[in-house]
Amino acid sequence: MTSTISEKSRHSAARQDTPFSWFYTFLRRHRLKLAFGMFLMMITSGMTIINPKIQGFVVDRIIFGGEYQFLLPCMAALIITILIRMSIFYGARMLFEHCSQGVLYDMRDAVYRKLLKEDFTFYNNNRTGDLMSRQTGDMDAVRHFVSFVIWNLFRNVLVLTIALVMIFFVNVRLAWLFIGVLPFSAFVMVLQMKAVGPAFDRIRQCFSSLNSYVQENIAANRVVRAFAKEPFEIQRFNRENEAYRQSELGAAEVWQRYVPVFEFFSSVINVILMVYGGWLVINKQMTIGSLVTVNGFLWMLTDPLRQIGWLINDAMRFRSSIRKIYTTWSAEPLVQPPAHPERVKIRGDIAFQHVCYKAGFEPILNDVSFTAEAGKSIGIIGNTGSGKTTIMNLLCRFYDVTDGSITVDGHDVRELDLYDLRNSIGMAMQDVFLFSDTIEGNIAYGDPDCPFEKVEQAAKLADADGFIRKMSEGYDTIIGERGVGLSGGQKQRISLARALLKDPAIIILDDSTSAVDMETETQIQRSLKAVAGRCTLFIIAYRISSVKDCDQILVMQDGRIIERGTHNELVAQNGYYASVFRHQYGEFAGSEHAEGEADGSK
């Protein structure tokens, strides 16, 4: 109940945020750098009025007035102003760049930490390539927005405002004519924003799809080659690539329609100055120096107008990207840590009480109940899809039960600290994943600071020490991505060693010996007997040989426990387990069982 309430409150809190308010929380952390950068930009923008004023003075007082003694001071003032303005401009740009990198670092770190907290359901519903594109391409769009778009927007608004104010001081009528162009620019700007937004949403979708496809095919390159499907995959890639190309061209076609309009408006301002300003000079209502001064301010008006289309383009890219990033960050895991977790040292007494689990509307487990005392071994067998792995996923709280409860040492797993629970469990998963690291690093993943002797001992228990020492660099051999270069059995044994090294209270072996030969499996079984009693052991398998020595065996079918007991008891029941036993051991099964009973009677 507590976790349900917590889940609802978290979802509610997430809905109150927006992508842009969330982005602002990161920008706010660097507000001092941003504010100082804007202050420097105000200085450089203010200094832009000096050059036009000097140019006008040169025309009126020096060229036409003959006051040549001011020529060298004016030239020196122009050069010094340019040097000072460029130095301050450099500092402002670097501050914006530092701010953008800081925002990018903090945001990427926050999203990655959130990804580590997500549950299995999240990763079942999201493609790896899509998540990767949000951490790379979309993040770079955020960096570009902070370092370039915010800077340019602030600078252009500042420069345009200063230019209009200064032109008012020179000639009011010219200033009002220039202002008359701005409403038309604003109207076109709104039209462009409405048109280009959906186009960039489409680009981000196509890019994510292309990225996901490439990632999936790189990971599956052996399957592609094994089935000689290179031409087929090339055709599929070309379709994804073409879709992305078309989305980029579609967006370019949209915003390119508007960029010439802003160029037109900037040209109109030049025409106004030439025609009306020239008329004022001819009629002696303005000096040529004043006209030159206004012309110097003119680029401060036309440059922002030319850049509007490009800035809207970048801003819309940012909008699409920040929405996708925020979607990842705001996705709350269904498995929530308890508000007030119970911190206990786990021994390994486990009880499933009428546990049910549904994935969506599909029932996976139905009324599963059993107990496992600390130090005992539990075998679980059953056909594919019977719910064997789901039982262990629920124990680790990778998912939460739909009904019923699971307790560890008398505590509901939903009330235990998630880290304590999972850190007390060593798991060799059905789908073995090895990191691109040394063999020693992979085995010691659960305890990176452990001595080498402990790594070696775990490898010996998993019957992996022999083949490891035969490799080129032994335990220092670098494993390729996902264990490329190792056989299935070797990967399983390294995974088993990784689970055993933690010396946990609970060990889960999910079909962890399916790829090893019978001799190796026998050796592993002997090693597991050596750790028996120190931990609660769960063995999920299809082979009877893997579970027959367990203290209790559960037989699963269609999400239910249909049989339970020891090996001899289940064979005697002559049910599903006995059928599998005879199927795997053939005609020797009956006689072996009979001999076992005879030995027991003696």
C-alpha positions as CSV (number, residue, x, y, z in Angstrom):
1,M,0.0,0.0,0.0
2,T,2.8,2.4,0.9
3,S,4.6,1.8,-2.4
4,T,1.3,2.3,-4.3
5,I,0.7,5.7,-2.7
6,S,4.4,6.7,-3.3
7,E,4.0,5.7,-6.9
8,K,0.9,7.8,-7.4
9,S,2.5,10.8,-5.7
10,R,5.6,10.5,-7.9
11,H,3.6,10.3,-11.1
12,S,1.6,13.3,-9.9
13,A,4.7,15.3,-9.2
14,A,6.1,14.4,-12.6
15,R,3.0,15.7,-14.4
16,Q,3.3,19.1,-12.7
17,D,6.6,19.7,-14.4
18,T,7.1,20.7,-18.0
19,P,10.1,20.0,-20.2
20,F,11.0,23.7,-20.2
21,S,10.7,24.2,-16.4
22,W,12.7,21.0,-15.9
23,F,15.4,22.4,-18.3
24,Y,15.4,25.7,-16.3
25,T,16.3,23.8,-13.1
26,F,19.7,22.9,-14.8
27,L,20.1,26.3,-16.3
28,R,19.5,28.0,-12.9
29,R,22.5,26.1,-11.4
30,H,24.8,28.1,-13.8
31,R,22.9,31.4,-13.6
32,L,25.9,33.3,-12.2
33,K,28.0,32.4,-15.3
34,L,25.1,33.1,-17.5
35,A,24.3,36.5,-15.9
36,F,27.9,37.6,-16.1
37,G,28.1,36.5,-19.7
38,M,25.0,38.6,-20.4
39,F,26.5,41.5,-18.5
40,L,29.6,41.3,-20.7
41,M,27.4,41.0,-23.8
42,M,25.6,44.2,-22.7
43,I,29.0,46.0,-22.6
44,T,30.0,44.8,-26.0
45,S,26.5,45.7,-27.4
46,G,26.7,49.1,-25.9
47,M,30.1,49.6,-27.4
48,T,28.8,49.0,-30.9
49,I,27.3,52.6,-30.8
50,I,30.8,54.1,-30.6
51,N,31.9,53.2,-34.2
52,P,28.9,54.7,-36.0
53,K,29.2,57.9,-33.9
54,I,32.9,58.2,-34.7
55,Q,32.2,57.6,-38.4
56,G,29.5,60.3,-38.4
57,F,31.9,62.7,-36.6
58,V,34.6,62.0,-39.2
59,V,32.3,62.8,-42.1
60,D,30.9,66.0,-40.6
61,R,33.8,67.4,-38.7
62,I,36.9,66.1,-40.5
63,I,36.0,65.4,-44.1
64,F,33.5,68.3,-44.6
65,G,34.6,70.4,-41.6
66,G,38.3,70.3,-42.2
67,E,39.2,69.6,-38.6
68,Y,42.0,67.2,-39.5
69,Q,43.6,67.3,-36.0
70,F,40.9,64.9,-34.9
71,L,41.7,62.3,-37.6
72,L,44.4,60.3,-35.7
73,P,42.5,60.3,-32.4
74,C,39.4,59.1,-34.1
75,M,41.3,56.3,-35.9
76,A,43.0,55.3,-32.6
77,A,39.6,55.3,-30.8
78,L,38.1,53.0,-33.5
79,I,41.0,50.5,-33.2
80,I,41.0,50.5,-29.4
81,T,37.2,50.1,-29.3
82,I,37.4,47.1,-31.6
83,L,40.1,45.5,-29.6
84,I,38.4,46.0,-26.3
85,R,35.0,44.9,-27.7
86,M,36.5,41.7,-29.2
87,S,38.3,40.8,-25.9
88,I,35.1,41.2,-23.9
89,F,33.2,39.4,-26.6
90,Y,35.6,36.4,-26.3
91,G,35.1,36.3,-22.6
92,A,31.3,36.4,-22.9
93,R,31.3,33.6,-25.5
94,M,33.5,31.4,-23.3
95,L,31.2,32.0,-20.3
96,F,28.2,30.9,-22.4
97,E,30.2,27.8,-23.6
98,H,31.1,26.9,-20.1
99,C,27.5,27.3,-19.0
100,S,26.3,25.1,-21.9
101,Q,28.8,22.4,-21.1
102,G,27.8,22.6,-17.4
103,V,24.1,22.2,-18.3
104,L,24.9,19.3,-20.6
105,Y,27.0,17.5,-17.9
106,D,24.4,17.9,-15.2
107,M,21.5,16.9,-17.5
108,R,23.2,13.9,-18.9
109,D,24.2,12.8,-15.4
110,A,20.7,13.2,-14.1
111,V,19.2,11.3,-17.0
112,Y,21.8,8.5,-16.8
113,R,21.1,8.1,-13.0
114,K,17.4,7.9,-13.8
115,L,18.1,5.2,-16.4
116,L,19.9,3.2,-13.7
117,K,16.8,3.4,-11.5
118,E,14.3,2.3,-14.2
119,D,12.8,-1.1,-13.9
120,F,12.5,-4.0,-16.4
121,T,9.2,-2.7,-17.7
122,F,10.7,0.6,-18.9
123,Y,13.4,-1.2,-20.9
124,N,10.9,-3.6,-22.3
125,N,9.0,-0.7,-23.7
126,N,12.0,1.4,-25.0
127,R,14.5,0.7,-27.6
128,T,18.2,1.0,-26.8
129,G,19.0,3.0,-29.9
130,D,16.3,5.5,-29.0
131,L,17.6,6.0,-25.5
132,M,21.1,6.4,-26.9
133,S,20.0,9.1,-29.3
134,R,18.5,11.1,-26.4
135,Q,21.8,10.9,-24.6
136,T,23.8,12.0,-27.6
137,G,22.0,13.9,-30.5
138,D,19.3,15.4,-28.3
139,M,21.7,16.4,-25.6
140,D,23.9,18.2,-28.2
141,A,20.8,20.2,-29.3
142,V,20.4,21.4,-25.7
143,R,24.1,22.4,-25.6
144,H,23.8,24.3,-28.8
145,F,20.7,26.1,-27.5
146,V,22.5,27.3,-24.4
147,S,25.8,28.2,-26.0
148,F,24.5,29.7,-29.3
149,V,20.7,30.3,-29.4
150,I,20.3,31.9,-25.9
151,W,23.4,34.1,-26.5
152,N,22.2,35.1,-30.0
153,L,18.7,35.9,-28.9
154,F,19.8,38.0,-26.0
155,R,22.4,39.7,-28.2
156,N,20.1,40.4,-31.1
157,V,17.3,41.8,-28.9
158,L,19.8,44.0,-27.1
159,V,21.5,45.2,-30.3
160,L,18.2,45.9,-32.0
161,T,16.9,47.8,-29.0
162,I,20.0,49.9,-28.7
163,A,20.0,50.6,-32.5
164,L,16.4,51.8,-32.4
165,V,17.0,54.1,-29.4
166,M,20.1,55.6,-31.0
167,I,18.3,56.2,-34.3
168,F,15.6,58.0,-32.4
169,F,18.3,60.4,-31.1
170,V,19.5,61.0,-34.7
171,N,16.1,61.1,-36.5
172,V,12.7,60.2,-35.1
173,R,10.9,59.8,-38.4
174,L,13.5,57.4,-39.7
175,A,13.2,55.4,-36.5
176,W,9.4,55.1,-36.7
177,L,9.7,53.9,-40.3
178,F,12.1,51.2,-39.3
179,I,9.8,50.2,-36.4
180,G,7.0,49.8,-38.9
181,V,8.7,46.8,-40.4
182,L,9.0,44.9,-37.1
183,P,5.3,43.8,-36.7
184,F,5.5,42.1,-40.1
185,S,8.6,40.3,-39.1
186,A,6.9,39.1,-35.8
187,F,3.9,37.8,-37.8
188,V,6.1,35.8,-40.1
189,M,8.1,34.5,-37.1
190,V,5.0,33.1,-35.5
191,L,4.0,31.4,-38.8
192,Q,7.4,29.8,-39.1
193,M,7.3,28.5,-35.5
194,K,4.0,26.8,-36.1
195,A,5.1,25.3,-39.3
196,V,8.6,24.1,-38.4
197,G,7.8,22.6,-35.0
198,P,6.1,19.4,-36.2
199,A,8.8,19.0,-38.9
200,F,11.5,18.8,-36.2
201,D,9.4,16.4,-34.1
202,R,9.4,14.1,-37.2
203,I,13.2,14.5,-37.6
204,R,13.8,13.4,-34.0
205,Q,11.5,10.4,-34.4
206,C,13.2,9.3,-37.6
207,F,16.7,9.8,-36.1
208,S,15.8,7.6,-33.1
209,S,14.4,4.9,-35.4
210,L,17.5,4.9,-37.5
211,N,19.8,4.9,-34.5
212,S,17.8,2.0,-33.0
213,Y,18.0,0.0,-36.2
214,V,21.8,0.5,-36.5
215,Q,22.4,-0.5,-32.9
216,E,20.2,-3.6,-33.2
217,N,22.0,-4.8,-36.4
218,I,25.5,-4.2,-35.0
219,A,24.5,-6.3,-31.9
220,A,23.0,-9.0,-34.2
221,N,25.8,-9.0,-36.8
222,R,26.5,-12.7,-36.3
223,V,22.9,-13.6,-36.9
224,V,22.7,-11.5,-40.0
225,R,25.8,-13.2,-41.4
226,A,24.7,-16.7,-40.3
227,F,21.5,-16.3,-42.4
228,A,23.2,-14.4,-45.2
229,K,20.7,-11.5,-44.9
230,E,23.1,-8.7,-45.6
231,P,21.2,-7.6,-48.8
232,F,17.9,-7.6,-46.9
233,E,19.3,-5.6,-44.0
234,I,20.8,-3.1,-46.4
235,Q,17.4,-2.6,-47.9
236,R,15.9,-2.1,-44.5
237,F,18.6,0.4,-43.6
238,N,18.1,2.3,-46.8
239,R,14.4,2.7,-45.9
240,E,15.2,4.0,-42.5
241,N,18.0,6.3,-43.9
242,E,15.7,7.6,-46.6
243,A,12.9,8.3,-44.1
244,Y,15.4,10.3,-42.0
245,R,16.7,12.1,-45.1
246,Q,13.2,13.0,-46.2
247,S,12.3,14.3,-42.7
248,E,15.4,16.6,-42.8
249,L,14.5,17.8,-46.3
250,G,10.9,18.4,-45.3
251,A,12.0,20.5,-42.4
252,A,14.5,22.4,-44.5
253,E,11.8,23.1,-47.1
254,V,9.6,24.5,-44.4
255,W,12.0,26.9,-42.8
256,Q,13.7,27.9,-46.0
257,R,10.4,29.3,-47.1
258,Y,10.7,31.9,-44.3
259,V,14.4,32.8,-44.3
260,P,14.1,34.8,-47.6
261,V,11.2,36.8,-46.1
262,F,13.4,38.0,-43.3
263,E,16.1,38.8,-45.8
264,F,13.5,40.8,-47.7
265,F,12.6,42.8,-44.5
266,S,16.2,43.6,-43.9
267,S,16.6,44.8,-47.5
268,V,13.4,47.0,-47.1
269,I,15.1,48.8,-44.2
270,N,18.1,49.5,-46.4
271,V,15.8,50.9,-49.1
272,I,14.0,53.1,-46.6
273,L,17.4,54.5,-45.4
274,M,18.6,55.1,-49.0
275,V,15.3,56.7,-50.2
276,Y,14.0,58.6,-47.2
277,G,17.4,59.3,-45.7
278,G,18.7,60.6,-49.0
279,W,15.7,62.8,-49.3
280,L,16.3,64.3,-45.8
281,V,19.9,65.0,-46.7
282,I,19.0,66.7,-50.0
283,N,16.4,68.9,-48.2
284,K,19.1,69.8,-45.5
285,Q,17.0,68.1,-42.8
286,M,19.9,65.7,-41.9
287,T,23.6,65.9,-42.4
288,I,25.6,63.4,-44.4
289,G,27.4,62.5,-41.2
290,S,24.1,61.7,-39.5
291,L,23.1,59.5,-42.5
292,V,26.4,57.7,-42.1
293,T,25.8,57.3,-38.4
294,V,22.3,55.8,-39.1
295,N,23.8,53.6,-41.7
296,G,26.3,52.3,-39.1
297,F,23.4,51.5,-36.8
298,L,21.5,49.8,-39.7
299,W,23.4,46.5,-39.5
300,M,22.3,46.4,-35.8
301,L,18.7,46.2,-37.2
302,T,19.2,44.0,-40.3
303,D,21.5,41.4,-38.7
304,P,18.9,40.3,-36.1
305,L,16.2,40.2,-38.8
306,R,18.4,38.0,-41.0
307,Q,19.1,35.6,-38.1
308,I,15.5,35.2,-36.9
309,G,14.8,32.3,-39.3
310,W,17.9,30.4,-38.3
311,L,17.3,31.0,-34.6
312,I,13.7,29.8,-34.8
313,N,15.1,26.7,-36.6
314,D,17.5,26.0,-33.8
315,A,15.0,26.8,-31.1
316,M,12.5,24.3,-32.6
317,R,15.2,21.6,-32.7
318,F,15.8,22.3,-29.0
319,R,12.1,22.1,-28.3
320,S,11.8,18.7,-29.9
321,S,14.9,17.4,-28.2
322,I,14.1,18.6,-24.7
323,R,10.7,17.0,-24.9
324,K,12.2,13.6,-25.8
325,I,14.9,13.9,-23.1
326,Y,12.2,14.9,-20.5
327,T,10.1,11.9,-21.6
328,T,13.0,9.6,-20.5
329,W,13.6,11.5,-17.3
330,S,10.0,11.8,-16.2
331,A,9.2,8.1,-16.8
332,E,8.7,6.8,-13.2
333,P,9.5,3.1,-12.6
334,L,6.6,1.0,-11.5
335,V,8.8,-0.6,-8.9
336,Q,9.3,2.2,-6.3
337,P,11.5,2.1,-3.2
338,P,9.6,2.3,0.0
339,A,9.2,5.7,1.7
340,H,10.7,4.3,4.9
341,P,12.8,1.2,4.0
342,E,13.6,-1.4,6.5
343,R,17.3,-2.0,6.8
344,V,18.0,-5.6,7.8
345,K,20.8,-8.1,7.4
346,I,19.2,-10.7,5.2
347,R,19.6,-14.4,6.1
348,G,17.6,-16.0,3.4
349,D,14.3,-17.3,4.8
350,I,11.8,-16.8,1.9
351,A,8.1,-17.2,1.6
352,F,5.8,-16.8,-1.4
353,Q,2.2,-16.4,-0.2
354,H,-0.5,-16.7,-2.9
355,V,1.5,-14.7,-5.4
356,C,-0.1,-13.6,-8.6
357,Y,1.5,-11.5,-11.4
358,K,0.1,-10.0,-14.6
359,A,2.0,-8.4,-17.4
360,G,-0.6,-5.9,-18.6
361,F,-3.7,-8.1,-18.9
362,E,-1.8,-11.3,-19.4
363,P,-1.6,-13.6,-16.3
364,I,1.9,-14.9,-15.8
365,L,1.8,-16.4,-12.2
366,N,-1.4,-17.6,-10.4
367,D,-1.5,-18.4,-6.7
368,V,2.1,-19.4,-6.2
369,S,2.9,-20.3,-2.6
370,F,6.1,-22.0,-1.2
371,T,8.7,-21.5,1.5
372,A,12.5,-21.8,1.4
373,E,14.4,-22.0,4.7
374,A,17.8,-20.2,4.9
375,G,20.6,-22.5,3.7
376,K,18.3,-24.8,1.7
377,S,18.3,-25.4,-2.1
378,I,15.2,-25.0,-4.2
379,G,15.0,-26.4,-7.8
380,I,12.4,-25.0,-10.2
381,I,11.7,-26.7,-13.5
382,G,8.9,-26.4,-16.1
383,N,8.3,-25.9,-19.7
384,T,9.0,-22.6,-21.5
385,G,6.8,-19.8,-20.4
386,S,5.7,-21.5,-17.2
387,G,6.8,-18.6,-15.0
388,K,10.1,-19.9,-13.6
389,T,12.2,-16.8,-14.2
390,T,9.3,-14.6,-13.3
391,I,9.3,-16.0,-9.7
392,M,13.0,-14.9,-9.3
393,N,12.3,-11.5,-10.9
394,L,9.6,-10.9,-8.3
395,L,11.9,-12.0,-5.5
396,C,14.5,-9.4,-6.7
397,R,11.7,-6.8,-7.1
398,F,12.5,-6.3,-10.8
399,Y,8.7,-6.4,-10.9
400,D,6.1,-6.1,-8.2
401,V,3.5,-8.8,-7.5
402,T,-0.1,-8.1,-8.6
403,D,-1.5,-9.9,-5.7
404,G,-0.2,-11.8,-2.6
405,S,3.2,-11.1,-1.0
406,I,6.8,-12.2,-0.9
407,T,8.7,-12.1,2.4
408,V,12.4,-12.4,3.1
409,D,13.1,-13.2,6.8
410,G,9.6,-12.2,7.6
411,H,9.8,-8.8,5.8
412,D,7.7,-8.0,2.7
413,V,10.2,-7.3,-0.1
414,R,8.2,-4.1,-0.9
415,E,9.2,-2.7,2.5
416,L,12.9,-3.6,2.3
417,D,15.6,-1.3,1.1
418,L,16.1,-2.1,-2.6
419,Y,19.9,-1.9,-2.5
420,D,20.1,-4.2,0.6
421,L,17.7,-6.7,-1.0
422,R,19.5,-6.9,-4.4
423,N,23.0,-6.7,-2.9
424,S,22.1,-9.8,-0.8
425,I,21.3,-11.8,-4.0
426,G,23.8,-13.3,-6.4
427,M,22.3,-14.0,-9.8
428,A,23.6,-15.8,-12.8
429,M,21.0,-14.8,-15.4
430,Q,19.6,-16.8,-18.3
431,D,20.8,-14.2,-20.8
432,V,24.5,-13.9,-19.9
433,F,25.9,-10.3,-20.2
434,L,29.6,-9.7,-19.8
435,F,31.2,-6.3,-19.9
436,S,34.1,-5.3,-22.2
437,D,36.6,-5.7,-19.5
438,T,39.1,-8.2,-18.2
439,I,37.9,-11.6,-17.0
440,E,38.9,-10.6,-13.5
441,G,37.0,-7.4,-13.7
442,N,33.8,-9.3,-14.9
443,I,34.0,-11.8,-12.0
444,A,34.7,-9.1,-9.4
445,Y,31.9,-6.9,-10.7
446,G,29.9,-7.3,-7.5
447,D,33.0,-6.5,-5.3
448,P,35.6,-4.6,-7.4
449,D,38.0,-4.1,-4.4
450,C,38.2,-7.8,-3.4
451,P,41.6,-9.5,-3.5
452,F,42.6,-11.7,-6.4
453,E,42.5,-14.8,-4.3
454,K,38.7,-14.4,-3.9
455,V,38.3,-14.0,-7.7
456,E,40.3,-17.2,-8.2
457,Q,38.3,-19.1,-5.6
458,A,35.0,-18.1,-7.3
459,A,36.3,-19.1,-10.7
460,K,37.4,-22.5,-9.3
461,L,33.9,-23.1,-7.8
462,A,32.4,-22.3,-11.2
463,D,34.9,-24.6,-12.9
464,A,36.2,-21.7,-14.9
465,D,39.8,-21.4,-13.6
466,G,41.1,-24.1,-16.0
467,F,40.1,-22.5,-19.2
468,I,40.8,-19.0,-17.9
469,R,44.5,-19.9,-17.3
470,K,44.8,-21.3,-20.8
471,M,43.9,-17.9,-22.3
472,S,46.6,-15.6,-23.6
473,E,46.7,-13.3,-20.6
474,G,44.8,-15.4,-18.1
475,Y,42.6,-13.4,-15.8
476,D,43.8,-10.2,-17.4
477,T,42.4,-11.2,-20.8
478,I,40.1,-8.5,-22.2
479,I,36.7,-9.9,-23.1
480,G,35.1,-8.5,-26.2
481,E,31.8,-6.7,-26.1
482,R,29.1,-9.0,-24.6
483,G,31.7,-11.8,-24.3
484,V,32.5,-12.1,-28.0
485,G,35.2,-14.7,-28.4
486,L,34.0,-16.9,-25.5
487,S,31.9,-20.0,-25.9
488,G,28.4,-20.1,-24.4
489,G,29.6,-22.5,-21.6
490,Q,32.6,-20.2,-20.8
491,K,30.4,-17.2,-20.5
492,Q,28.0,-19.1,-18.3
493,R,30.8,-20.2,-16.0
494,I,32.2,-16.6,-15.7
495,S,28.6,-15.4,-14.9
496,L,28.3,-18.1,-12.3
497,A,31.7,-17.1,-10.7
498,R,30.5,-13.5,-10.6
499,A,27.4,-14.6,-8.7
500,L,29.3,-16.8,-6.3
501,L,32.0,-14.2,-5.5
502,K,29.5,-11.9,-3.7
503,D,29.0,-14.6,-1.1
504,P,25.4,-13.6,-0.9
505,A,22.6,-14.8,1.3
506,I,20.6,-15.9,-1.7
507,I,22.0,-17.3,-5.0
508,I,19.8,-17.6,-8.1
509,L,21.0,-19.7,-11.0
510,D,18.7,-19.2,-13.9
511,D,19.5,-21.9,-16.4
512,S,23.1,-21.2,-15.8
513,T,24.5,-24.5,-16.9
514,S,22.5,-25.2,-20.1
515,A,25.5,-24.5,-22.3
516,V,28.1,-26.6,-20.4
517,D,28.8,-30.3,-21.0
518,M,27.6,-33.0,-18.5
519,E,31.1,-33.4,-17.0
520,T,31.4,-29.7,-16.3
521,E,27.9,-29.5,-14.9
522,T,28.8,-32.4,-12.5
523,Q,31.8,-30.4,-11.3
524,I,29.7,-27.3,-10.8
525,Q,27.2,-29.3,-8.8
526,R,29.9,-30.5,-6.5
527,S,31.0,-26.9,-6.0
528,L,27.5,-25.8,-5.2
529,K,27.3,-28.5,-2.6
530,A,30.4,-26.9,-1.0
531,V,28.5,-23.6,-0.6
532,A,25.3,-25.3,0.5
533,G,24.1,-24.3,3.9
534,R,25.8,-20.9,3.7
535,C,23.1,-19.4,1.4
536,T,19.6,-20.1,0.1
537,L,20.1,-21.5,-3.4
538,F,17.5,-21.4,-6.3
539,I,18.3,-23.4,-9.4
540,I,16.1,-22.9,-12.4
541,A,16.8,-25.5,-15.1
542,Y,15.4,-27.8,-17.8
543,R,17.8,-30.6,-16.9
544,I,16.8,-32.9,-14.1
545,S,20.5,-33.4,-13.3
546,S,20.7,-29.8,-12.3
547,V,17.9,-29.9,-9.7
548,K,17.7,-33.5,-8.5
549,D,19.8,-33.0,-5.4
550,C,17.9,-29.9,-4.3
551,D,16.1,-30.0,-0.9
552,Q,12.8,-29.1,-2.6
553,I,11.8,-29.1,-6.3
554,L,8.9,-27.0,-7.7
555,V,7.4,-28.0,-11.0
556,M,5.8,-25.1,-12.9
557,Q,3.2,-25.2,-15.6
558,D,1.1,-22.3,-16.9
559,G,2.1,-20.0,-14.0
560,R,1.1,-22.5,-11.3
561,I,3.0,-25.0,-9.1
562,I,1.7,-28.4,-10.2
563,E,4.1,-30.6,-8.2
564,R,6.5,-30.2,-5.4
565,G,8.8,-32.4,-3.3
566,T,12.2,-34.1,-3.4
567,H,13.5,-35.9,-6.5
568,N,12.4,-39.3,-5.2
569,E,9.0,-38.1,-4.1
570,L,8.3,-36.5,-7.5
571,V,9.4,-39.6,-9.4
572,A,7.2,-41.7,-7.2
573,Q,4.2,-39.4,-8.0
574,N,4.6,-40.4,-11.7
575,G,3.5,-37.0,-12.9
576,Y,5.1,-34.3,-15.1
577,Y,8.4,-34.5,-13.3
578,A,8.6,-38.2,-13.7
579,S,7.8,-37.9,-17.3
580,V,10.6,-35.4,-17.9
581,F,12.9,-37.6,-15.9
582,R,12.2,-40.6,-18.1
583,H,12.5,-38.6,-21.2
584,Q,15.9,-37.3,-20.3
585,Y,17.3,-40.5,-18.8
586,G,15.5,-42.9,-21.1
587,E,15.0,-46.5,-20.2
588,F,17.6,-46.3,-17.4
589,A,15.4,-43.9,-15.4
590,G,13.0,-46.5,-14.1
591,S,15.8,-48.9,-13.0
592,E,17.9,-46.1,-11.5
593,H,14.9,-45.0,-9.4
594,A,14.2,-48.6,-8.4
595,E,17.7,-49.0,-7.3
596,G,17.5,-45.7,-5.3
597,E,14.4,-47.0,-3.5
598,A,16.0,-50.4,-2.8
599,D,19.1,-48.6,-1.4
600,G,16.8,-46.5,0.8
601,S,15.0,-49.6,2.1
602,K,18.3,-51.2,3.1
